Amino acid sequence: MRPIVVMGVSGSGKSTVGAALAQRLRVPFADADDFHPAANIAKMTAGHALDDDDRRPWLDTIGTWLADHADGGVMSCSALKRAYRDQLREHLADVEFLHLAGTPEVIGRRQASRPGHFMPASLLASQFATLEPLAPDERGVHVDVDQDIDSIVNEYVALTQREPK
């Protein structure tokens, strides 16, 4: 079973869905937010978007985790640009993506329900501006986030025919 990256803008539910999916599939779970260096967290907390130079070493660390879990694992990671996903694929070519897709209104409501997160709601517009949805040649699926967690996980499992280990 190849590893899965649960991707999307901040507030789309990557961590919650990723943990639930990993539990369903009985594989390890990691949250990319836990891999950010302190400088990245400080920058985002101050309301500044990360640039590609900030993300490059962070994505390499995530790519290493994916390669170390080539037999199965779930990682939540924004992976907003094709170039970021390509960088992850440099570590493990057959990684699969689950894009949690939603409108700015739906995501904004979700963000408002999680006070204290280091990513301020003010950066949501920059997240949507950066987002490049999965291209047809990328391994993965899109699932609408405007439903409960179990429904999202069930839809993903049905679309990909994934079964627990």
C-alpha positions in Angstrom: 0.0 0.0 0.0 1.6 3.3 -1.1 1.6 6.3 1.2 -1.1 9.0 1.0 -0.7 12.7 1.3 -3.9 14.4 2.4 -3.6 17.9 0.8 -5.5 21.1 0.7 -5.6 24.7 2.0 -5.3 25.5 5.7 -8.6 24.7 7.4 -9.7 22.0 5.0 -9.4 19.3 7.6 -6.1 17.6 6.5 -5.0 16.6 10.0 -8.4 15.4 11.1 -9.1 13.5 7.9 -5.5 12.2 7.7 -5.7 10.8 11.3 -9.1 9.2 10.6 -7.9 7.7 7.3 -4.7 6.3 8.9 -6.7 4.7 11.6 -9.2 3.2 9.1 -6.3 1.8 7.0 -4.2 0.8 10.0 -1.1 2.7 9.0 1.0 5.4 10.6 0.0 9.0 10.5 2.1 12.2 10.6 1.1 15.8 10.3 3.4 18.0 8.2 2.8 20.9 10.6 4.9 19.0 13.1 7.9 19.1 10.7 8.0 22.9 10.3 11.1 24.5 11.7 10.5 27.2 14.3 11.3 30.0 11.8 8.4 28.8 9.5 6.0 28.8 12.4 7.1 32.2 13.6 6.6 33.6 10.1 3.1 32.2 9.7 2.1 33.2 13.2 3.1 36.8 12.3 0.7 36.6 9.3 3.3 36.1 6.6 3.0 33.4 3.9 5.9 31.0 3.5 7.8 31.3 0.2 9.3 28.4 -1.8 12.7 28.8 0.0 10.9 28.3 3.3 9.1 25.3 2.1 11.9 23.5 0.3 13.7 21.9 3.3 10.4 21.2 5.0 9.1 19.3 1.9 12.4 17.3 1.8 11.8 16.3 5.4 8.2 15.2 4.6 9.5 13.4 1.5 11.9 11.5 3.6 9.1 10.4 5.9 7.0 9.2 2.9 10.0 7.2 1.6 10.5 5.7 5.0 6.8 4.7 5.0 6.8 3.4 1.4 4.7 0.4 2.5 1.9 2.6 3.8 1.3 5.7 5.8 -0.7 8.9 5.8 0.8 12.4 5.9 -1.3 15.6 6.1 0.5 18.3 4.1 -0.8 21.3 2.2 1.1 20.4 -1.0 -0.6 23.3 -2.7 1.6 23.6 -5.8 2.4 21.0 -8.4 6.1 21.8 -7.8 5.7 20.9 -4.1 4.0 17.6 -5.0 6.8 16.9 -7.6 9.4 17.5 -4.8 7.6 14.9 -2.6 7.5 12.5 -5.6 11.3 12.9 -5.9 11.5 11.0 -2.6 8.8 8.4 -3.5 7.4 8.4 -7.1 4.2 6.5 -6.4 2.8 8.6 -3.5 -0.9 9.2 -3.8 -2.8 12.4 -3.0 -6.2 13.0 -1.4 -7.1 16.6 -2.2 -9.7 18.0 0.3 -11.5 20.5 -1.8 -13.9 23.2 -0.7 -15.0 26.8 -1.4 -13.4 29.7 0.5 -16.7 30.1 2.4 -16.7 26.5 3.6 -13.0 26.6 4.5 -13.4 29.9 6.2 -16.2 28.5 8.5 -13.9 25.5 9.3 -11.0 27.8 10.1 -13.1 29.9 12.4 -13.9 26.8 14.5 -10.2 26.2 15.4 -8.9 29.1 17.5 -5.3 29.2 18.4 -3.9 27.5 15.3 -0.6 29.1 14.1 -2.0 29.7 10.6 -4.2 32.8 10.8 -7.4 33.0 8.8 -6.0 36.1 7.1 -3.7 33.9 5.0 -6.6 31.9 3.6 -6.8 34.0 0.4 -3.1 33.4 -0.2 -3.6 29.7 0.2 -6.3 29.7 -2.5 -4.2 31.9 -4.8 -1.3 29.4 -4.4 -3.5 26.2 -4.8 -2.9 24.2 -8.0 -5.5 21.3 -7.9 -4.3 17.8 -8.9 -3.6 17.5 -12.6 -5.0 14.5 -14.6 -1.5 12.9 -14.7 -1.1 13.0 -10.9 -2.1 10.0 -8.8 -4.9 11.1 -6.5 -8.5 12.1 -6.0 -10.5 15.2 -5.0 -13.1 14.9 -2.2 -15.5 17.7 -1.2 -14.8 18.7 2.5 -18.4 19.9 3.0 -19.4 16.6 4.7 -18.5 14.8 7.9 -15.1 13.1 8.5 -16.5 9.5 8.2 -18.1 10.4 4.8 -14.9 11.9 3.5 -12.9 8.8 4.5 -15.6 6.4 3.2 -15.6 8.3 -0.2 -11.8 8.1 -0.5 -11.8 4.4 0.3 -14.6 3.8 -2.2 -12.9 5.8 -4.9 -9.5 4.2 -4.5 -10.5 0.7 -3.4 -8.2 0.9 -0.4 -8.6 -1.7 2.2 -7.0 -1.8 5.7 -3.8 -3.8 6.1 
